[in-house]
Amino acid sequence: MPHVTLAGDRDGEYVIREERPDGTLVLAPETAAQASLRRLGGRAATREEFDAFVTEHREQLLPADGEG
Amino acid sequence: MTSARPGHARVAFDEHLWSEDLQRATPEAAQAAGRARRELERAGAPIDQLRPCEDQGRDGTRLAGCLKLYVPLPAGPWGIVFQLAGDEHGALLAALAFGLRHPPTRRRSSVYQLAHRRLHSKA
């Protein structure tokens, strides 16, 4: 779905869910992880940061279980 | 967003993702999700209940950089997949998807499939 960024009375990242014959657009919030993190004011951890987190907490974390 | 007790990790929930997932949920699932979220926001995610997700899952999902909790703890039928993130305060678990671990039909996406789509969508 095409992605749009609104600015004005309503701002944020949306996708165009439907474009009607009269030109009306039906929008829905963008749910991609990158957009979500931007809304939260964060950024994705790098691979190195993730590995460091797992290493730091390896005694506590449960093991991966092959489910997903 | 929360602070976290010792042995717990900070979590954050994006309202857009969360409300989309709860719209799809049964009343029972929504209730379980709500209880889980309240506890997670109160105390953080207990690290001893977190599992790393699979970089390459048997179901075709690729969830590198993600961890998960089962809902309710310790082994409920639903799950929350988190993406490890960072902000000015340090490490953070950003909730990426909530849903069934093992949907009864293939027409329904699992929480892993939902998380995979969101993780790999361009935005």
N, CA and C atoms of all chains as a GROMACS GRO file, in nm:
protein
  573
    1MET      N    1   0.085  -0.120   0.000
    1MET     CA    2   0.000   0.000   0.000
    1MET      C    3   0.088   0.125   0.000
    2PRO      N    4   0.047   0.224  -0.075
    2PRO     CA    5   0.129   0.346  -0.080
    2PRO      C    6   0.135   0.412   0.057
    3HIS      N    7   0.250   0.466   0.082
    3HIS     CA    8   0.280   0.528   0.211
    3HIS      C    9   0.272   0.679   0.195
    4VAL      N   10   0.210   0.747   0.292
    4VAL     CA   11   0.204   0.893   0.289
    4VAL      C   12   0.242   0.945   0.426
    5THR      N   13   0.294   1.067   0.431
    5THR     CA   14   0.324   1.134   0.557
    5THR      C   15   0.239   1.259   0.564
    6LEU      N   16   0.160   1.267   0.670
    6LEU     CA   17   0.074   1.383   0.687
    6LEU      C   18   0.142   1.487   0.772
    7ALA      N   19   0.113   1.612   0.742
    7ALA     CA   20   0.162   1.723   0.825
    7ALA      C   21   0.052   1.827   0.828
    8GLY      N   22   0.026   1.880   0.946
    8GLY     CA   23  -0.081   1.978   0.957
    8GLY      C   24  -0.159   1.954   1.084
    9ASP      N   25  -0.291   1.961   1.074
    9ASP     CA   26  -0.374   1.938   1.192
    9ASP      C   27  -0.361   1.793   1.241
   10ARG      N   28  -0.330   1.704   1.149
   10ARG     CA   29  -0.303   1.564   1.184
   10ARG      C   30  -0.171   1.528   1.119
   11ASP      N   31  -0.078   1.473   1.195
   11ASP     CA   32   0.048   1.435   1.133
   11ASP      C   33   0.084   1.292   1.166
   12GLY      N   34   0.177   1.238   1.090
   12GLY     CA   35   0.220   1.100   1.110
   12GLY      C   36   0.228   1.024   0.980
   13GLU      N   37   0.258   0.897   0.993
   13GLU     CA   38   0.280   0.810   0.877
   13GLU      C   39   0.160   0.719   0.859
   14TYR      N   40   0.109   0.718   0.740
   14TYR     CA   41  -0.012   0.642   0.707
   14TYR      C   42   0.010   0.565   0.577
   15VAL      N   43  -0.079   0.469   0.555
   15VAL     CA   44  -0.084   0.402   0.425
   15VAL      C   45  -0.221   0.430   0.364
   16ILE      N   46  -0.226   0.430   0.231
   16ILE     CA   47  -0.353   0.449   0.161
   16ILE      C   48  -0.419   0.312   0.148
   17ARG      N   49  -0.524   0.292   0.224
   17ARG     CA   50  -0.592   0.162   0.223
   17ARG      C   51  -0.688   0.152   0.106
   18GLU      N   52  -0.745   0.266   0.068
   18GLU     CA   53  -0.843   0.265  -0.041
   18GLU      C   54  -0.841   0.400  -0.109
   19GLU      N   55  -0.850   0.399  -0.242
   19GLU     CA   56  -0.864   0.522  -0.319
   19GLU      C   57  -0.995   0.512  -0.396
   20ARG      N   58  -1.088   0.599  -0.365
   20ARG     CA   59  -1.222   0.588  -0.424
   20ARG      C   60  -1.229   0.666  -0.554
   21PRO      N   61  -1.328   0.636  -0.638
   21PRO     CA   62  -1.338   0.702  -0.770
   21PRO      C   63  -1.348   0.854  -0.761
   22ASP      N   64  -1.406   0.904  -0.653
   22ASP     CA   65  -1.418   1.049  -0.641
   22ASP      C   66  -1.291   1.113  -0.586
   23GLY      N   67  -1.187   1.033  -0.566
   23GLY     CA   68  -1.060   1.085  -0.516
   23GLY      C   69  -1.042   1.077  -0.367
   24THR      N   70  -1.146   1.037  -0.295
   24THR     CA   71  -1.134   1.023  -0.150
   24THR      C   72  -1.033   0.915  -0.117
   25LEU      N   73  -0.950   0.942  -0.020
   25LEU     CA   74  -0.852   0.844   0.026
   25LEU      C   75  -0.892   0.794   0.165
   26VAL      N   76  -0.884   0.664   0.183
   26VAL     CA   77  -0.903   0.605   0.315
   26VAL      C   78  -0.765   0.569   0.367
   27LEU      N   79  -0.729   0.628   0.479
   27LEU     CA   80  -0.595   0.609   0.533
   27LEU      C   81  -0.599   0.523   0.659
   28ALA      N   82  -0.490   0.453   0.682
   28ALA     CA   83  -0.472   0.379   0.806
   28ALA      C   84  -0.330   0.403   0.854
   29PRO      N   85  -0.310   0.400   0.986
   29PRO     CA   86  -0.174   0.423   1.037
   29PRO      C   87  -0.076   0.321   0.980
   30GLU      N   88   0.041   0.366   0.947
   30GLU     CA   89   0.148   0.279   0.900
   30GLU      C   90   0.189   0.186   1.014
   31THR      N   91   0.193   0.057   0.988
   31THR     CA   92   0.226  -0.037   1.095
   31THR      C   93   0.361  -0.105   1.074
   32ALA      N   94   0.439  -0.059   0.979
   32ALA     CA   95   0.574  -0.114   0.965
   32ALA      C   96   0.655  -0.082   1.090
   33ALA      N   97   0.745  -0.174   1.124
   33ALA     CA   98   0.822  -0.160   1.248
   33ALA      C   99   0.899  -0.029   1.252
   34GLN      N  100   0.957   0.011   1.139
   34GLN     CA  101   1.037   0.134   1.137
   34GLN      C  102   0.952   0.255   1.175
   35ALA      N  103   0.831   0.261   1.119
   35ALA     CA  104   0.741   0.372   1.150
   35ALA      C  105   0.700   0.367   1.296
   36SER      N  106   0.673   0.249   1.345
   36SER     CA  107   0.635   0.233   1.486
   36SER      C  108   0.745   0.285   1.577
   37LEU      N  109   0.869   0.247   1.548
   37LEU     CA  110   0.980   0.293   1.631
   37LEU      C  111   0.995   0.444   1.625
   38ARG      N  112   0.972   0.502   1.508
   38ARG     CA  113   0.980   0.649   1.500
   38ARG      C  114   0.876   0.712   1.590
   39ARG      N  115   0.755   0.656   1.591
   39ARG     CA  116   0.651   0.710   1.679
   39ARG      C  117   0.691   0.699   1.825
   40LEU      N  118   0.762   0.594   1.859
   40LEU     CA  119   0.804   0.572   1.998
   40LEU      C  120   0.929   0.652   2.033
   41GLY      N  121   0.990   0.714   1.934
   41GLY     CA  122   1.111   0.792   1.961
   41GLY      C  123   1.234   0.705   1.977
   42GLY      N  124   1.230   0.585   1.922
   42GLY     CA  125   1.343   0.495   1.936
   42GLY      C  126   1.402   0.456   1.802
   43ARG      N  127   1.496   0.366   1.806
   43ARG     CA  128   1.558   0.312   1.684
   43ARG      C  129   1.584   0.164   1.707
   44ALA      N  130   1.589   0.088   1.601
   44ALA     CA  131   1.614  -0.054   1.613
   44ALA      C  132   1.755  -0.078   1.665
   45ALA      N  133   1.770  -0.178   1.751
   45ALA     CA  134   1.903  -0.218   1.797
   45ALA      C  135   1.979  -0.277   1.679
   46THR      N  136   2.110  -0.254   1.677
   46THR     CA  137   2.193  -0.318   1.575
   46THR      C  138   2.210  -0.465   1.611
   47ARG      N  139   2.264  -0.542   1.518
   47ARG     CA  140   2.290  -0.683   1.546
   47ARG      C  141   2.385  -0.697   1.664
   48GLU      N  142   2.484  -0.610   1.669
   48GLU     CA  143   2.582  -0.615   1.777
   48GLU      C  144   2.515  -0.584   1.912
   49GLU      N  145   2.426  -0.486   1.913
   49GLU     CA  146   2.356  -0.451   2.036
   49GLU      C  147   2.265  -0.565   2.081
   50PHE      N  148   2.200  -0.630   1.986
   50PHE     CA  149   2.114  -0.743   2.022
   50PHE      C  150   2.198  -0.855   2.080
   51ASP      N  151   2.307  -0.889   2.014
   51ASP     CA  152   2.394  -0.996   2.065
   51ASP      C  153   2.447  -0.961   2.204
   52ALA      N  154   2.480  -0.832   2.226
   52ALA     CA  155   2.529  -0.790   2.357
   52ALA      C  156   2.420  -0.804   2.463
   53PHE      N  157   2.297  -0.774   2.427
   53PHE     CA  158   2.184  -0.788   2.521
   53PHE      C  159   2.167  -0.935   2.559
   54VAL      N  160   2.169  -1.021   2.460
   54VAL     CA  161   2.152  -1.164   2.486
   54VAL      C  162   2.268  -1.217   2.570
   55THR      N  163   2.389  -1.171   2.539
   55THR     CA  164   2.505  -1.215   2.617
   55THR      C  165   2.496  -1.167   2.761
   56GLU      N  166   2.458  -1.041   2.778
   56GLU     CA  167   2.448  -0.984   2.913
   56GLU      C  168   2.347  -1.060   2.998
   57HIS      N  169   2.240  -1.104   2.937
   57HIS     CA  170   2.131  -1.166   3.011
   57HIS      C  171   2.120  -1.317   2.989
   58ARG      N  172   2.227  -1.377   2.940
   58ARG     CA  173   2.217  -1.518   2.899
   58ARG      C  174   2.182  -1.611   3.014
   59GLU      N  175   2.219  -1.574   3.138
   59GLU     CA  176   2.186  -1.660   3.252
   59GLU      C  177   2.036  -1.657   3.283
   60GLN      N  178   1.969  -1.549   3.246
   60GLN     CA  179   1.827  -1.534   3.280
   60GLN      C  180   1.735  -1.571   3.165
   61LEU      N  181   1.774  -1.536   3.042
   61LEU     CA  182   1.685  -1.558   2.929
   61LEU      C  183   1.652  -1.706   2.913
   62LEU      N  184   1.528  -1.731   2.874
   62LEU     CA  185   1.490  -1.866   2.835
   62LEU      C  186   1.550  -1.895   2.698
   63PRO      N  187   1.573  -2.023   2.666
   63PRO     CA  188   1.630  -2.053   2.534
   63PRO      C  189   1.526  -2.037   2.423
   64ALA      N  190   1.573  -2.012   2.303
   64ALA     CA  191   1.484  -2.013   2.187
   64ALA      C  192   1.420  -2.152   2.177
   65ASP      N  193   1.294  -2.158   2.134
   65ASP     CA  194   1.223  -2.286   2.136
   65ASP      C  195   1.182  -2.334   1.998
   66GLY      N  196   1.234  -2.269   1.894
   66GLY     CA  197   1.208  -2.317   1.758
   66GLY      C  198   1.069  -2.287   1.707
   67GLU      N  199   0.994  -2.212   1.783
   67GLU     CA  200   0.855  -2.188   1.744
   67GLU      C  201   0.842  -2.068   1.650
   68GLY      N  202   0.928  -1.975   1.663
   68GLY     CA  203   0.918  -1.855   1.581
   68GLY      C  204   0.991  -1.741   1.647
   69MET      N  205   0.541   0.410   2.795
   69MET     CA  206   0.673   0.357   2.818
   69MET      C  207   0.695   0.348   2.969
   70THR      N  208   0.783   0.257   3.011
   70THR     CA  209   0.797   0.230   3.154
   70THR      C  210   0.941   0.244   3.196
   71SER      N  211   0.960   0.255   3.324
   71SER     CA  212   1.089   0.222   3.381
   71SER      C  213   1.079   0.072   3.411
   72ALA      N  214   1.186   0.012   3.459
   72ALA     CA  215   1.179  -0.131   3.481
   72ALA      C  216   1.244  -0.166   3.613
   73ARG      N  217   1.185  -0.266   3.680
   73ARG     CA  218   1.246  -0.317   3.803
   73ARG      C  219   1.372  -0.396   3.768
   74PRO      N  220   1.457  -0.424   3.867
   74PRO     CA  221   1.570  -0.513   3.841
   74PRO      C  222   1.522  -0.646   3.784
   75GLY      N  223   1.599  -0.698   3.688
   75GLY     CA  224   1.559  -0.823   3.626
   75GLY      C  225   1.449  -0.808   3.524
   76HIS      N  226   1.417  -0.685   3.491
   76HIS     CA  227   1.312  -0.657   3.394
   76HIS      C  228   1.365  -0.558   3.290
   77ALA      N  229   1.308  -0.562   3.172
   77ALA     CA  230   1.346  -0.471   3.064
   77ALA      C  231   1.233  -0.374   3.036
   78ARG      N  232   1.270  -0.251   3.002
   78ARG     CA  233   1.169  -0.151   2.967
   78ARG      C  234   1.094  -0.193   2.842
   79VAL      N  235   0.967  -0.160   2.840
   79VAL     CA  236   0.885  -0.192   2.723
   79VAL      C  237   0.814  -0.067   2.675
   80ALA      N  238   0.774  -0.068   2.549
   80ALA     CA  239   0.694   0.041   2.493
   80ALA      C  240   0.594  -0.018   2.395
   81PHE      N  241   0.476   0.038   2.396
   81PHE     CA  242   0.368  -0.009   2.308
   81PHE      C  243   0.327   0.105   2.216
   82ASP      N  244   0.326   0.077   2.087
   82ASP     CA  245   0.274   0.171   1.987
   82ASP      C  246   0.124   0.150   1.977
   83GLU      N  247   0.048   0.255   2.002
   83GLU     CA  248  -0.098   0.241   2.007
   83GLU      C  249  -0.158   0.194   1.874
   84HIS      N  250  -0.097   0.234   1.764
   84HIS     CA  251  -0.153   0.194   1.634
   84HIS      C  252  -0.141   0.044   1.614
   85LEU      N  253  -0.024  -0.012   1.642
   85LEU     CA  254  -0.007  -0.157   1.627
   85LEU      C  255  -0.094  -0.233   1.726
   86TRP      N  256  -0.094  -0.185   1.848
   86TRP     CA  257  -0.168  -0.255   1.954
   86TRP      C  258  -0.318  -0.258   1.924
   87SER      N  259  -0.373  -0.143   1.885
   87SER     CA  260  -0.518  -0.141   1.861
   87SER      C  261  -0.553  -0.225   1.738
   88GLU      N  262  -0.466  -0.230   1.638
   88GLU     CA  263  -0.493  -0.316   1.522
   88GLU      C  264  -0.498  -0.462   1.565
   89ASP      N  265  -0.406  -0.502   1.650
   89ASP     CA  266  -0.403  -0.642   1.696
   89ASP      C  267  -0.523  -0.675   1.785
   90LEU      N  268  -0.565  -0.582   1.866
   90LEU     CA  269  -0.680  -0.609   1.954
   90LEU      C  270  -0.811  -0.610   1.877
   91GLN      N  271  -0.816  -0.538   1.766
   91GLN     CA  272  -0.937  -0.543   1.682
   91GLN      C  273  -0.959  -0.684   1.627
   92ARG      N  274  -0.849  -0.755   1.603
   92ARG     CA  275  -0.855  -0.890   1.548
   92ARG      C  276  -0.880  -0.995   1.656
   93ALA      N  277  -0.865  -0.954   1.783
   93ALA     CA  278  -0.862  -1.053   1.892
   93ALA      C  279  -1.002  -1.089   1.940
   94THR      N  280  -1.017  -1.210   1.993
   94THR     CA  281  -1.140  -1.248   2.061
   94THR      C  282  -1.147  -1.171   2.193
   95PRO      N  283  -1.265  -1.166   2.257
   95PRO     CA  284  -1.274  -1.099   2.387
   95PRO      C  285  -1.178  -1.159   2.489
   96GLU      N  286  -1.164  -1.292   2.486
   96GLU     CA  287  -1.073  -1.357   2.580
   96GLU      C  288  -0.928  -1.313   2.554
   97ALA      N  289  -0.891  -1.308   2.427
   97ALA     CA  290  -0.754  -1.268   2.391
   97ALA      C  291  -0.730  -1.122   2.429
   98ALA      N  292  -0.828  -1.037   2.402
   98ALA     CA  293  -0.813  -0.895   2.433
   98ALA      C  294  -0.797  -0.874   2.583
   99GLN      N  295  -0.870  -0.951   2.660
   99GLN     CA  296  -0.861  -0.940   2.806
   99GLN      C  297  -0.721  -0.982   2.852
  100ALA      N  298  -0.673  -1.094   2.798
  100ALA     CA  299  -0.539  -1.142   2.835
  100ALA      C  300  -0.433  -1.040   2.792
  101ALA      N  301  -0.451  -0.984   2.674
  101ALA     CA  302  -0.355  -0.885   2.624
  101ALA      C  303  -0.353  -0.762   2.713
  102GLY      N  304  -0.472  -0.717   2.752
  102GLY     CA  305  -0.480  -0.599   2.838
  102GLY      C  306  -0.413  -0.620   2.972
  103ARG      N  307  -0.437  -0.738   3.032
  103ARG     CA  308  -0.373  -0.768   3.162
  103ARG      C  309  -0.222  -0.772   3.146
  104ALA      N  310  -0.177  -0.836   3.038
  104ALA     CA  311  -0.032  -0.847   3.017
  104ALA      C  312   0.030  -0.709   2.998
  105ARG      N  313  -0.035  -0.627   2.917
  105ARG     CA  314   0.021  -0.494   2.892
  105ARG      C  315   0.028  -0.412   3.020
  106ARG      N  316  -0.077  -0.418   3.102
  106ARG     CA  317  -0.075  -0.340   3.227
  106ARG      C  318   0.042  -0.384   3.315
  107GLU      N  319   0.063  -0.512   3.326
  107GLU     CA  320   0.172  -0.560   3.409
  107GLU      C  321   0.308  -0.523   3.349
  108LEU      N  322   0.320  -0.534   3.217
  108LEU     CA  323   0.446  -0.500   3.152
  108LEU      C  324   0.476  -0.352   3.166
  109GLU      N  325   0.376  -0.269   3.157
  109GLU     CA  326   0.399  -0.125   3.170
  109GLU      C  327   0.425  -0.087   3.315
  110ARG      N  328   0.374  -0.166   3.407
  110ARG     CA  329   0.396  -0.137   3.548
  110ARG      C  330   0.538  -0.174   3.589
  111ALA      N  331   0.585  -0.289   3.545
  111ALA     CA  332   0.709  -0.342   3.601
  111ALA      C  333   0.817  -0.370   3.497
  112GLY      N  334   0.784  -0.364   3.370
  112GLY     CA  335   0.879  -0.406   3.267
  112GLY      C  336   0.862  -0.553   3.235
  113ALA      N  337   0.933  -0.600   3.133
  113ALA     CA  338   0.925  -0.740   3.092
  113ALA      C  339   1.023  -0.823   3.175
  114PRO      N  340   0.976  -0.928   3.241
  114PRO     CA  341   1.069  -1.012   3.319
  114PRO      C  342   1.165  -1.084   3.226
  115ILE      N  343   1.293  -1.059   3.244
  115ILE     CA  344   1.391  -1.114   3.152
  115ILE      C  345   1.393  -1.266   3.157
  116ASP      N  346   1.360  -1.323   3.272
  116ASP     CA  347   1.361  -1.469   3.282
  116ASP      C  348   1.239  -1.535   3.218
  117GLN      N  349   1.153  -1.455   3.155
  117GLN     CA  350   1.041  -1.508   3.078
  117GLN      C  351   1.054  -1.476   2.929
  118LEU      N  352   1.160  -1.406   2.893
  118LEU     CA  353   1.184  -1.370   2.754
  118LEU      C  354   1.260  -1.480   2.682
  119ARG      N  355   1.223  -1.503   2.556
  119ARG     CA  356   1.298  -1.594   2.469
  119ARG      C  357   1.338  -1.520   2.343
  120PRO      N  358   1.460  -1.540   2.292
  120PRO     CA  359   1.493  -1.485   2.161
  120PRO      C  360   1.407  -1.552   2.053
  121CYS      N  361   1.368  -1.473   1.954
  121CYS     CA  362   1.297  -1.531   1.839
  121CYS      C  363   1.397  -1.590   1.742
  122GLU      N  364   1.343  -1.665   1.646
  122GLU     CA  365   1.429  -1.734   1.549
  122GLU      C  366   1.469  -1.639   1.435
  123ASP      N  367   1.600  -1.638   1.407
  123ASP     CA  368   1.644  -1.561   1.290
  123ASP      C  369   1.577  -1.616   1.164
  124GLN      N  370   1.568  -1.749   1.156
  124GLN     CA  371   1.506  -1.815   1.040
  124GLN      C  372   1.413  -1.923   1.095
  125GLY      N  373   1.282  -1.892   1.107
  125GLY     CA  374   1.189  -1.986   1.164
  125GLY      C  375   1.148  -2.094   1.065
  126ARG      N  376   1.103  -2.207   1.122
  126ARG     CA  377   1.054  -2.318   1.038
  126ARG      C  378   0.932  -2.276   0.958
  127ASP      N  379   0.862  -2.175   1.006
  127ASP     CA  380   0.742  -2.128   0.937
  127ASP      C  381   0.774  -2.021   0.832
  128GLY      N  382   0.902  -1.998   0.809
  128GLY     CA  383   0.941  -1.899   0.708
  128GLY      C  384   0.957  -1.758   0.762
  129THR      N  385   0.926  -1.739   0.889
  129THR     CA  386   0.943  -1.604   0.945
  129THR      C  387   1.089  -1.579   0.980
  130ARG      N  388   1.126  -1.454   0.972
  130ARG     CA  389   1.262  -1.411   1.004
  130ARG      C  390   1.251  -1.300   1.106
  131LEU      N  391   1.284  -1.332   1.230
  131LEU     CA  392   1.262  -1.237   1.340
  131LEU      C  393   1.392  -1.208   1.414
  132ALA      N  394   1.498  -1.186   1.337
  132ALA     CA  395   1.625  -1.148   1.399
  132ALA      C  396   1.606  -1.017   1.474
  133GLY      N  397   1.668  -1.006   1.590
  133GLY     CA  398   1.658  -0.884   1.669
  133GLY      C  399   1.534  -0.877   1.755
  134CYS      N  400   1.458  -0.987   1.762
  134CYS     CA  401   1.332  -0.988   1.836
  134CYS      C  402   1.336  -1.088   1.952
  135LEU      N  403   1.255  -1.060   2.052
  135LEU     CA  404   1.236  -1.150   2.165
  135LEU      C  405   1.085  -1.163   2.187
  136LYS      N  406   1.044  -1.262   2.262
  136LYS     CA  407   0.901  -1.286   2.280
  136LYS      C  408   0.870  -1.328   2.423
  137LEU      N  409   0.744  -1.303   2.460
  137LEU     CA  410   0.686  -1.348   2.586
  137LEU      C  411   0.557  -1.420   2.553
  138TYR      N  412   0.525  -1.521   2.628
  138TYR     CA  413   0.395  -1.586   2.609
  138TYR      C  414   0.293  -1.521   2.702
  139VAL      N  415   0.168  -1.521   2.656
  139VAL     CA  416   0.060  -1.455   2.731
  139VAL      C  417  -0.055  -1.554   2.746
  140PRO      N  418  -0.104  -1.576   2.872
  140PRO     CA  419  -0.036  -1.529   2.993
  140PRO      C  420   0.091  -1.609   3.022
  141LEU      N  421   0.176  -1.551   3.106
  141LEU     CA  422   0.296  -1.623   3.144
  141LEU      C  423   0.256  -1.750   3.219
  142PRO      N  424   0.334  -1.857   3.215
  142PRO     CA  425   0.457  -1.869   3.139
  142PRO      C  426   0.439  -1.928   2.998
  143ALA      N  427   0.325  -1.988   2.967
  143ALA     CA  428   0.314  -2.065   2.842
  143ALA      C  429   0.175  -2.053   2.778
  144GLY      N  430   0.111  -1.935   2.788
  144GLY     CA  431  -0.022  -1.918   2.735
  144GLY      C  432  -0.029  -1.930   2.584
  145PRO      N  433  -0.150  -1.933   2.529
  145PRO     CA  434  -0.168  -1.955   2.385
  145PRO      C  435  -0.134  -1.835   2.298
  146TRP      N  436  -0.117  -1.719   2.358
  146TRP     CA  437  -0.084  -1.601   2.280
  146TRP      C  438   0.060  -1.559   2.306
  147GLY      N  439   0.108  -1.466   2.228
  147GLY     CA  440   0.242  -1.416   2.250
  147GLY      C  441   0.252  -1.270   2.213
  148ILE      N  442   0.351  -1.206   2.268
  148ILE     CA  443   0.390  -1.072   2.226
  148ILE      C  444   0.533  -1.082   2.173
  149VAL      N  445   0.552  -1.039   2.050
  149VAL     CA  446   0.687  -1.031   1.993
  149VAL      C  447   0.734  -0.888   2.008
  150PHE      N  448   0.852  -0.872   2.061
  150PHE     CA  449   0.914  -0.741   2.081
  150PHE      C  450   1.036  -0.727   1.989
  151GLN      N  451   1.057  -0.606   1.943
  151GLN     CA  452   1.181  -0.575   1.873
  151GLN      C  453   1.273  -0.505   1.972
  152LEU      N  454   1.396  -0.550   1.984
  152LEU     CA  455   1.490  -0.479   2.071
  152LEU      C  456   1.523  -0.346   2.006
  153ALA      N  457   1.509  -0.240   2.084
  153ALA     CA  458   1.531  -0.105   2.034
  153ALA      C  459   1.610  -0.027   2.137
  154GLY      N  460   1.637   0.098   2.105
  154GLY     CA  461   1.707   0.183   2.198
  154GLY      C  462   1.654   0.325   2.187
  155ASP      N  463   1.659   0.394   2.297
  155ASP     CA  464   1.626   0.536   2.295
  155ASP      C  465   1.726   0.608   2.385
  156GLU      N  466   1.698   0.731   2.418
  156GLU     CA  467   1.793   0.810   2.498
  156GLU      C  468   1.818   0.750   2.636
  157HIS      N  469   1.728   0.663   2.680
  157HIS     CA  470   1.742   0.604   2.814
  157HIS      C  471   1.808   0.467   2.811
  158GLY      N  472   1.832   0.413   2.692
  158GLY     CA  473   1.896   0.283   2.684
  158GLY      C  474   1.812   0.182   2.610
  159ALA      N  475   1.833   0.055   2.642
  159ALA     CA  476   1.764  -0.053   2.571
  159ALA      C  477   1.616  -0.053   2.604
  160LEU      N  478   1.538  -0.098   2.507
  160LEU     CA  479   1.393  -0.092   2.516
  160LEU      C  480   1.335  -0.205   2.434
  161LEU      N  481   1.229  -0.268   2.483
  161LEU     CA  482   1.157  -0.369   2.405
  161LEU      C  483   1.033  -0.303   2.347
  162ALA      N  484   1.030  -0.287   2.215
  162ALA     CA  485   0.916  -0.226   2.147
  162ALA      C  486   0.821  -0.337   2.102
  163ALA      N  487   0.700  -0.338   2.155
  163ALA     CA  488   0.603  -0.441   2.118
  163ALA      C  489   0.572  -0.431   1.970
  164LEU      N  490   0.592  -0.542   1.900
  164LEU     CA  491   0.577  -0.544   1.755
  164LEU      C  492   0.446  -0.611   1.713
  165ALA      N  493   0.404  -0.712   1.789
  165ALA     CA  494   0.281  -0.782   1.752
  165ALA      C  495   0.230  -0.861   1.871
  166PHE      N  496   0.096  -0.874   1.878
  166PHE     CA  497   0.030  -0.963   1.974
  166PHE      C  498  -0.062  -1.054   1.895
  167GLY      N  499  -0.065  -1.180   1.933
  167GLY     CA  500  -0.158  -1.271   1.867
  167GLY      C  501  -0.139  -1.414   1.910
  168LEU      N  502  -0.210  -1.503   1.843
  168LEU     CA  503  -0.202  -1.645   1.872
  168LEU      C  504  -0.068  -1.704   1.829
  169ARG      N  505  -0.015  -1.790   1.911
  169ARG     CA  506   0.108  -1.859   1.874
  169ARG      C  507   0.079  -1.964   1.767
  170HIS      N  508  -0.035  -2.034   1.782
  170HIS     CA  509  -0.070  -2.144   1.691
  170HIS      C  510  -0.215  -2.128   1.648
  171PRO      N  511  -0.243  -2.044   1.546
  171PRO     CA  512  -0.381  -2.026   1.501
  171PRO      C  513  -0.442  -2.158   1.457
  172PRO      N  514  -0.576  -2.174   1.476
  172PRO     CA  515  -0.641  -2.300   1.441
  172PRO      C  516  -0.651  -2.324   1.290
  173THR      N  517  -0.643  -2.218   1.213
  173THR     CA  518  -0.648  -2.234   1.068
  173THR      C  519  -0.536  -2.154   1.003
  174ARG      N  520  -0.498  -2.194   0.883
  174ARG     CA  521  -0.391  -2.123   0.813
  174ARG      C  522  -0.436  -1.986   0.765
  175ARG      N  523  -0.566  -1.964   0.763
  175ARG     CA  524  -0.616  -1.834   0.717
  175ARG      C  525  -0.581  -1.723   0.817
  176ARG      N  526  -0.558  -1.763   0.940
  176ARG     CA  527  -0.522  -1.663   1.042
  176ARG      C  528  -0.371  -1.660   1.058
  177SER      N  529  -0.318  -1.541   1.068
  177SER     CA  530  -0.174  -1.527   1.087
  177SER      C  531  -0.138  -1.552   1.232
  178SER      N  532  -0.024  -1.615   1.253
  178SER     CA  533   0.028  -1.628   1.388
  178SER      C  534   0.092  -1.496   1.429
  179VAL      N  535   0.122  -1.484   1.557
  179VAL     CA  536   0.189  -1.363   1.604
  179VAL      C  537   0.325  -1.349   1.535
  180TYR      N  538   0.386  -1.462   1.501
  180TYR     CA  539   0.518  -1.458   1.436
  180TYR      C  540   0.506  -1.405   1.293
  181GLN      N  541   0.401  -1.448   1.222
  181GLN     CA  542   0.380  -1.401   1.085
  181GLN      C  543   0.348  -1.253   1.084
  182LEU      N  544   0.267  -1.211   1.178
  182LEU     CA  545   0.232  -1.070   1.189
  182LEU      C  546   0.357  -0.986   1.217
  183ALA      N  547   0.438  -1.032   1.311
  183ALA     CA  548   0.561  -0.959   1.345
  183ALA      C  549   0.656  -0.955   1.225
  184HIS      N  550   0.665  -1.068   1.156
  184HIS     CA  551   0.753  -1.075   1.038
  184HIS      C  552   0.712  -0.971   0.933
  185ARG      N  553   0.581  -0.963   0.905
  185ARG     CA  554   0.535  -0.867   0.803
  185ARG      C  555   0.570  -0.724   0.845
  186ARG      N  556   0.548  -0.693   0.970
  186ARG     CA  557   0.574  -0.556   1.016
  186ARG      C  558   0.724  -0.527   1.017
  187LEU      N  559   0.803  -0.626   1.052
  187LEU     CA  560   0.947  -0.606   1.060
  187LEU      C  561   1.006  -0.583   0.921
  188HIS      N  562   0.952  -0.648   0.821
  188HIS     CA  563   1.010  -0.644   0.687
  188HIS      C  564   0.937  -0.552   0.590
  189SER      N  565   0.835  -0.481   0.638
  189SER     CA  566   0.769  -0.381   0.554
  189SER      C  567   0.855  -0.256   0.549
  190LYS      N  568   0.857  -0.191   0.437
  190LYS     CA  569   0.935  -0.068   0.420
  190LYS      C  570   0.848   0.050   0.458
  191ALA      N  571   0.902   0.139   0.539
  191ALA     CA  572   0.828   0.262   0.573
  191ALA      C  573   0.924   0.376   0.602
   0.00000   0.00000   0.00000
